């Protein structure tokens, strides 16, 4: 992702997942990102506080930024 302006949109989970796992299929990338979120207790807690829960198909800009701040730039 080139600039921070890209972060201010609503992301489909698979879109953000493909940024982290560009060589994967959308399903595989989503599964991998979900696993990373589950295994990172702090990130999961922060996302839950931002009204996200497993199974949601979209990330708000705040949720996406939380993921990016925690995992680093894709």
N, C-alpha and C positions, 0 to 999 in steps of 0.2 A: 504494500500500500504506500503510495507516494506521499500523500499529505494528510494532515489532520482533518481537513474538510471532509474527506471520505468517511470519517468516523461519525459524523453528525447525522447519519441516516439510520433508518430502521433496517436491520440486517436479517435476512432469512438465516436460520442457523446453518444451513448448508453453504451459504455464501461465505460466511466468516470461516467456517470449517475448511473450505477449499482454499482460502488464503493461507492457512496453516499447513495444509496437506494438498498442494496443487497437483500432484500426480495421481491422486486418488479419485475414485468415483464419488459423487455427492453423498451417497449412503455411507460409504466407508469413511470418508472424511468426517461426516457428522458423528459416526460411532466413535471415532478416535478422539474428537474434541469433547464429546460427552464423557468419555472415559477420563480424559485429563481433568475435566471439571469435577467429576465424582471423586477422583483420587486426591484432589487438592482441597482439603477441608476449609481452608481460609477462603478460597475463591468461591466455593459452594455457599458458604455462610454469607459472603458479601452479595452474591447474586440473589440469594433468597431474601435478603434485606431489601433488595431492589425490585421485589415482586416478580422474580423469575422462579420457575419451577421446572423440573425435568418434564419433557414432553411438549413444552411450548415450542412453536415453530419460528418465532421471531425474537430477536434481541433488540431492546430499545437502545438509543445511542448511549445512555448511561451504562447499561449492562455491557454493551460491546466495549466501551472504554475500560470498564472494570476488568474484563477479560484481557484486553490488550496490555493494561498496566500490570496485571499479574503474570501473564505468560510472556510478555514482550511482543515486539512487533512481529507480525507474521513474515 
